[in-house]
Amino acid sequence: MCTLWAVAVLFLATAGSARADDPAPTAPSVVRVALLVASNAGPSDRATLRYAESDAHAVSQVLQTVGGLDARNQVLIYNATDRQLERGFQRVARRAHAAADAGHRVELVFYYSGHSDEQGLLLGRDTVSYKRLHNALESVPADVKIAVLDSCASGAFTRIKGTKRHAPFLVGTASKVSGHAYLTSSSADENAQEADRIGGSFFTHFFTGGLRGAADRDGDRMVTLGEAYRFAFEETLAHTETSLSGAQHAAYDFDLSGSGDLVMTDLRRPTGRLVIDPSIEGRISVRAKGGRYVAELHMPEDAAPVVLAVEPGEYTVTADDGRRLSRATLEVPKGGSVDVGPSALSRVKREQTTSRGADPEEDYIHVPFSVAIIPALSLGRDRPKIVHFGAALGWSRSARTYGAALALGANLTDEEVRGVQWTLGGSVTPGNVVGSQMSIGLNWAGTDVRGAQMGVGFNGTRQLHGAQLSSGVNWAGAMRGVQATAGVNVAGAVGGAQIANVNVATGDVRGAQVGLLNVGAHNVRGVQLGLVNYAESADAAIGLVSVTKEGGVHPEVWTSDTAALNVGIRLPARYTYSFLAAGLHPGGRGKAWQFGVGFGGHIPVRGPASIDVDVAMFTVFSGLKFDAPMSSLAKLRLMFSWEFMPRLSVYGGPTFNVGMDDPTDGQRRPGYQWVGYTHASTNSRVRLWPGALVGLRF
C-alpha cells in the first residue's frame, strides 16, 4: 500500500503540473553524462543472469537515440568488477567536470543491471555497499543525478542513511531542477525478474519502452522521469503478479528542487517514429528485425496516439485485443514517421492449442494419402485438409501436413508442418515446422522451426530451434541451435553456433561464431573464431584481426631481449586478445627487423591487476636488410599488468624464445646474444633461450 500511495503522489505531482509551451530538454546548455553498468555474474550461490548486459545496451541505445546523450559522454561497463565501477565513476566525473567548467548544466544518469541484496551491489565476487554507491554518485559534479537500479532488493538503496524522500516537484522547464532521483526495480525484500519472452528484465523492458514513447500518455512527445517511472511501475507489477517469484514493486527516492519537468527523452528528435493509432485497442508489442523486443504497451479506449521513437529499420507490430490477433511488418526510414493503423494490420491465426470439450481440427478434412500434379487436382478440395502423406509431380498445397509431403516442384503448407517437407524446388509454410524441410532450392517457415532445414540454396525462418544446413544462405530471426553453411549465416539473437565463411548476428550471441568473417552486432557471450572478428563486446575473439567496440584498440610500446624497441597494436576481447607487432634492434651483432602476430588470454586478477599469456610468431630480417635470408622466431610470453590510470598500464614478465633458421646463412639471433640451447642439422637450426620484456600499454 505504501508503494501504491507513493505512485499516486508521483502521478498527482506530475499530472497536475503546468508545463511550458515548448520545453527544450536537450538544449545545448545541458550536457548529459552516463555510466551504465551490467554484470550477469554474481556470487557462486546465485544463478547467472542472461539479460543484464543486453538490458544495459538497450538503455544506452534509447538514451543516445532520444535522450540527448552523446556517445562520447557514455561509459558502458559489462561484466563489471568493483575496480571497474570505481574507474567508471572517475571517468564520468572528469567529463562532468569538463562540461561544468565550460558553463554547462550537467545531468548524470547511472544505470545498473545485475545482482544485489539488502546490503549492496554484487559484482561477481565483489560487493559494493549502497553507502559506497551513494558516495560515488555524490562525487560526480552534476546538477541532477538520476540512478536506476534493476536488481534484487535494490529498494534498500532508497533507505540508506543520508538520503531522504521528498515529494517530487517536476514542473516547468528542466533547466531549473537540481537534486537527485533514485529509481529501483524492486522493493527492499523482493526479487527482480527477467523473462525469455521479452529477452530481458521486466522493469528495464518497460522503462526503455516508456522512454521511447509508450509512457507519453499526454501526447506532448516528451517523456518525463515521472511518466517513465509510473509506466514501468504499473507494467512491471501487472506482468509479475502471477509469476512464481511474486509481484515486483518498483521504488523511488526523489529529492529534486526548483521548477521544471525532468524530461528524459524528446520524441521530436530527428529519428524514426512509429505512430500507434488510438483506434487500435488492446496490448501492442513492437519487435525489431531479429525478434528483439522494442516496446510493449496497453492501448486503452479513448487513448491518444502513441509515438515510439525507434532507430531506422524493419519492425513487426502485433496487436492483441483479446479477440483478434493482428500484425504488420513495417520499414521505418531515417528521420521518417510510419503510421500504424487498422488498415496496416493483417489478422494472423493464434498458435494452435487444445481446449477441453472442443475439437481444434473439426473444420479440417483428414487425407491419409494425396497425389497431385497441381493443387486443383488434389484430393479433398472442399474443406481445408490435413495431409498425412502427400506426393506431387509438380507442386502440392495443404492446410497442414502431419507426416510427409514429397514433391518434385514445391510443397506449400498454409499453417503447420508436423513431419517432413521434401522437394527439389522449394518447401514453404507461413506457420510452424516441427520436423524437417529439405530442398535444393528454398526452405521457408514463417513462424518457427523445431527441427531442421536442409538445402542447397536458402533456408529461412523467424524462429529456429534446431539446425539449418545449406551450401548457400541460412537466415533466422532468432535461433537456438546450429547454422552451418559454406556461404552466409544471418541471425538475430543466437543461442548456439554459427559455422560458415561469413557469420552475422544482429542481436546477442550466446555460443560460438566460426568462420572467415564473424560479425556480432551486440554482445558475444562465447567465442568468435575466424580470420576477422567484430563485436560490440565478446568474451573471446580469436583471429588475425579481432576488434570489439568495448575493448577498443590499444597501442603498446615495449623493450625485450630480441628487439630494443617494439611497437604494436593490441585488440582485446574480454578474456582474449590478438596483437600485431613490429620490432627493431638497431645495432650490435643481433641487429634486425621483426614483424609478427600473436594471440593470447587475459586473466583479470583484482582491481587494476591482470595476467596475460600469449604466443607470437615473428618473421626476422637480420642485418636490417629486407633482402637478407629470413628466419622465424616464436615467443611464449607471460606478463603481469597494472593499470595505474585509465588507458595507461605498465606490464612485463619472462618469455621463452624459439628461433629457427638455416645454419649455412651464418645469421645471429635477433637482439642480445645469449642463447640457452642450440640444435643444428644439415639444413635447419633451432635455438632456445629465455628472455624478458617490459612495456607500456595505452
Protein Blocks (a to p, Z undefined) as FASTA:
>chain_A
ZZmmmmmmmmmmmmmpccdfbdcfkbfkbccdddddddfbdcfkbccdfklmmmmmmmmm
mmmmmnopafklcccdehiafklmmmmmmmmmmmmmmmmmnopacdddddddddddfkbc
cehjbccdfklmmmmmmmpccfbdcdddddehklmmmmcghiacdddddehjfklggcdd
dddfbdfkbccdddfklopafklmmmmmmmnommmmnonopacfklmmmmmmmmmmmmmm
mgmnopaddddddddedjddddfbdckbccddddddfklgcjdddddehiiafbdcddde
hiacddddddeddddddddehjaccdddddddehiacdddfklpccddddddddehiafk
lmpccdfbacdfbfklpghklbccddfbdcdfkbccdfbdchbacdfkbccdfkbccddd
ddfkbccdfbdcedddddfkbgcdfkbccdddddfkbgcdfbdcdddddfkbccdfbdcd
ddddfkbccdfbdedddddfbdcdfbdcedddddfbdcdfbbcedddddfbdcdfbdfbd
cdfbdcdfklopaddddddfkbmbdcddddddfkbccdddddddfedjkbccdddddddd
dddfbhjbccddddddddddehhiakbccdddddddddddddfbghiacddddddddddd
dfklopacehjfbdfbdcddfkbccdddddddddddZZ
